[in-house]
Amino acid sequence: MRLRSEANRCFVCGPNNAIGLKLSFIMDGEICKSEFTPEKEHCGYDSITHGGIIYCVLDDVMANWLVLRDVKAYTAACEIRYKSPLPIGTTVFLEGKCIKDKGRLAIMEGKMLRQDNHQLVAETRGSFMKECVE
Protein backbone atom coordinates (compact mmCIF):
# COMPACT_ATOMS: atom_id res chain seq x y z
CA MET A 1 0.00 0.00 0.00
CA ARG A 2 1.18 3.52 -0.74
CA LEU A 3 0.82 5.14 2.67
CA ARG A 4 0.94 8.91 2.82
CA SER A 5 3.59 10.19 5.22
CA GLU A 6 0.95 11.97 7.33
CA ALA A 7 -0.69 8.56 7.97
CA ASN A 8 2.44 6.93 9.39
CA ARG A 9 1.04 7.25 12.92
CA CYS A 10 -2.51 6.14 12.09
CA PHE A 11 -3.80 3.82 14.83
CA VAL A 12 -5.02 1.22 12.32
CA CYS A 13 -2.54 1.31 9.43
CA GLY A 14 0.39 3.45 10.53
CA PRO A 15 3.72 1.62 10.72
CA ASN A 16 5.13 4.23 13.15
CA ASN A 17 2.44 3.91 15.81
CA ALA A 18 3.90 1.83 18.66
CA ILE A 19 0.47 0.75 19.92
CA GLY A 20 -1.21 0.63 16.50
CA LEU A 21 -2.68 -2.34 14.66
CA LYS A 22 -0.35 -1.94 11.63
CA LEU A 23 -2.83 -3.39 9.12
CA SER A 24 -2.01 -3.26 5.43
CA PHE A 25 -4.58 -2.94 2.67
CA ILE A 26 -4.71 -4.14 -0.93
CA MET A 27 -7.15 -3.78 -3.79
CA ASP A 28 -8.65 -6.94 -5.27
CA GLY A 29 -10.66 -5.68 -8.20
CA GLU A 30 -13.13 -3.21 -6.72
CA ILE A 31 -12.76 -4.51 -3.14
CA CYS A 32 -10.26 -3.18 -0.60
CA LYS A 33 -9.09 -6.07 1.60
CA SER A 34 -7.14 -6.74 4.75
CA GLU A 35 -6.93 -9.27 7.59
CA PHE A 36 -6.95 -8.71 11.34
CA THR A 37 -6.44 -10.91 14.38
CA PRO A 38 -7.46 -9.22 17.64
CA GLU A 39 -5.12 -9.76 20.57
CA LYS A 40 -5.75 -9.69 24.32
CA GLU A 41 -5.09 -5.93 24.36
CA HIS A 42 -8.15 -5.47 22.11
CA CYS A 43 -10.52 -7.14 24.57
CA GLY A 44 -13.80 -5.65 25.66
CA TYR A 45 -15.81 -7.94 27.91
CA ASP A 46 -15.47 -11.68 28.48
CA SER A 47 -12.63 -12.30 25.94
CA ILE A 48 -14.62 -10.65 23.14
CA THR A 49 -13.07 -7.99 20.89
CA HIS A 50 -14.07 -4.47 21.87
CA GLY A 51 -16.66 -2.97 19.51
CA GLY A 52 -14.59 0.19 19.08
CA ILE A 53 -11.70 -1.84 17.70
CA ILE A 54 -14.09 -3.55 15.28
CA TYR A 55 -15.37 -0.15 14.18
CA CYS A 56 -11.81 1.24 13.73
CA VAL A 57 -10.70 -1.47 11.32
CA LEU A 58 -13.94 -1.30 9.32
CA ASP A 59 -13.64 2.49 9.05
CA ASP A 60 -10.09 2.04 7.74
CA VAL A 61 -10.96 -0.62 5.15
CA MET A 62 -13.54 1.78 3.71
CA ALA A 63 -11.17 4.76 3.86
CA ASN A 64 -8.34 2.81 2.27
CA TRP A 65 -10.49 2.05 -0.77
CA LEU A 66 -10.18 5.79 -1.39
CA VAL A 67 -6.53 6.08 -0.27
CA LEU A 68 -5.46 3.39 -2.72
CA ARG A 69 -6.98 5.55 -5.47
CA ASP A 70 -5.07 8.63 -4.27
CA VAL A 71 -8.26 10.26 -2.96
CA LYS A 72 -7.90 12.13 0.31
CA ALA A 73 -11.15 11.96 2.27
CA TYR A 74 -12.49 12.00 5.80
CA THR A 75 -15.25 10.02 7.48
CA ALA A 76 -18.36 12.21 7.60
CA ALA A 77 -20.78 9.65 9.09
CA CYS A 78 -20.81 5.93 9.71
CA GLU A 79 -23.32 3.35 10.86
CA ILE A 80 -22.24 -0.04 12.15
CA ARG A 81 -24.24 -3.21 12.72
CA TYR A 82 -22.71 -5.84 14.97
CA LYS A 83 -23.90 -9.30 13.93
CA SER A 84 -21.88 -11.73 16.10
CA PRO A 85 -19.19 -11.55 18.78
CA LEU A 86 -15.54 -11.77 17.79
CA PRO A 87 -13.47 -13.84 20.25
CA ILE A 88 -9.93 -12.61 20.87
CA GLY A 89 -7.46 -14.50 18.63
CA THR A 90 -9.97 -15.09 15.82
CA THR A 91 -8.71 -13.91 12.42
CA VAL A 92 -11.13 -11.94 10.27
CA PHE A 93 -11.21 -10.80 6.65
CA LEU A 94 -12.03 -7.13 6.04
CA GLU A 95 -13.67 -5.90 2.85
CA GLY A 96 -14.49 -2.36 1.79
CA LYS A 97 -16.13 -1.07 -1.36
CA CYS A 98 -17.65 2.05 -2.81
CA ILE A 99 -21.34 1.87 -3.55
CA LYS A 100 -21.79 5.47 -4.74
CA ASP A 101 -19.28 8.13 -5.72
CA LYS A 102 -20.71 11.51 -6.60
CA GLY A 103 -18.99 14.86 -6.39
CA ARG A 104 -17.35 15.33 -2.99
CA LEU A 105 -19.18 12.43 -1.34
CA ALA A 106 -18.36 8.72 -1.46
CA ILE A 107 -20.74 6.19 0.11
CA MET A 108 -18.84 3.13 1.29
CA GLU A 109 -19.62 -0.30 2.74
CA GLY A 110 -17.42 -2.45 4.94
CA LYS A 111 -17.69 -6.05 6.13
CA MET A 112 -15.85 -8.16 8.68
CA LEU A 113 -16.03 -11.95 8.17
CA ARG A 114 -14.49 -14.64 10.33
CA GLN A 115 -11.77 -16.57 8.52
CA ASP A 116 -12.68 -19.92 10.11
CA ASN A 117 -16.40 -20.05 9.26
CA HIS A 118 -17.07 -16.89 7.15
CA GLN A 119 -19.65 -15.69 9.70
CA LEU A 120 -20.45 -11.99 9.43
CA VAL A 121 -19.15 -10.20 12.53
CA ALA A 122 -20.09 -6.63 11.61
CA GLU A 123 -20.94 -4.42 8.67
CA THR A 124 -20.71 -0.68 8.13
CA ARG A 125 -22.02 1.95 5.81
CA GLY A 126 -20.19 5.26 5.77
CA SER A 127 -20.13 8.60 4.02
CA PHE A 128 -16.73 10.04 3.21
CA MET A 129 -16.18 13.69 2.30
CA LYS A 130 -13.47 14.07 -0.31
CA GLU A 131 -11.01 16.91 0.08
CA CYS A 132 -11.34 19.66 -2.52
CA VAL A 133 -8.56 19.74 -5.09
CA GLU A 134 -7.92 23.19 -6.50
JOHUQUI-V977052 format. One record per residue. N is the residue number from 1. RES is the residue in one letter. SS is DSSP state (hx for helix, st for strand, lp for the rest). Layout:
n:res:ss
N:RES:SS
N:RES:SS
This chain:
n:res:ss
1:M:lp
2:R:lp
3:L:lp
4:R:lp
5:S:hx
6:E:hx
7:A:hx
8:N:lp
9:R:lp
10:C:lp
11:F:lp
12:V:lp
13:C:lp
14:G:lp
15:P:lp
16:N:lp
17:N:lp
18:A:lp
19:I:lp
20:G:lp
21:L:lp
22:K:lp
23:L:lp
24:S:lp
25:F:lp
26:I:st
27:M:st
28:D:st
29:G:lp
30:E:lp
31:I:st
32:C:st
33:K:st
34:S:st
35:E:st
36:F:st
37:T:st
38:P:lp
39:E:lp
40:K:hx
41:E:hx
42:H:hx
43:C:st
44:G:lp
45:Y:lp
46:D:lp
47:S:lp
48:I:st
49:T:st
50:H:lp
51:G:hx
52:G:hx
53:I:hx
54:I:hx
55:Y:hx
56:C:hx
57:V:hx
58:L:hx
59:D:hx
60:D:hx
61:V:hx
62:M:hx
63:A:hx
64:N:hx
65:W:hx
66:L:hx
67:V:hx
68:L:lp
69:R:lp
70:D:lp
71:V:lp
72:K:lp
73:A:st
74:Y:st
75:T:st
76:A:st
77:A:st
78:C:st
79:E:st
80:I:st
81:R:st
82:Y:st
83:K:lp
84:S:lp
85:P:lp
86:L:lp
87:P:st
88:I:lp
89:G:lp
90:T:lp
91:T:st
92:V:st
93:F:st
94:L:st
95:E:st
96:G:st
97:K:st
98:C:st
99:I:st
100:K:st
101:D:st
102:K:st
103:G:lp
104:R:lp
105:L:st
106:A:st
107:I:st
108:M:st
109:E:st
110:G:st
111:K:st
112:M:st
113:L:st
114:R:st
115:Q:lp
116:D:lp
117:N:lp
118:H:lp
119:Q:lp
120:L:st
121:V:st
122:A:st
123:E:st
124:T:st
125:R:st
126:G:st
127:S:st
128:F:st
129:M:st
130:K:st
131:E:lp
132:C:lp
133:V:lp
134:E:lp
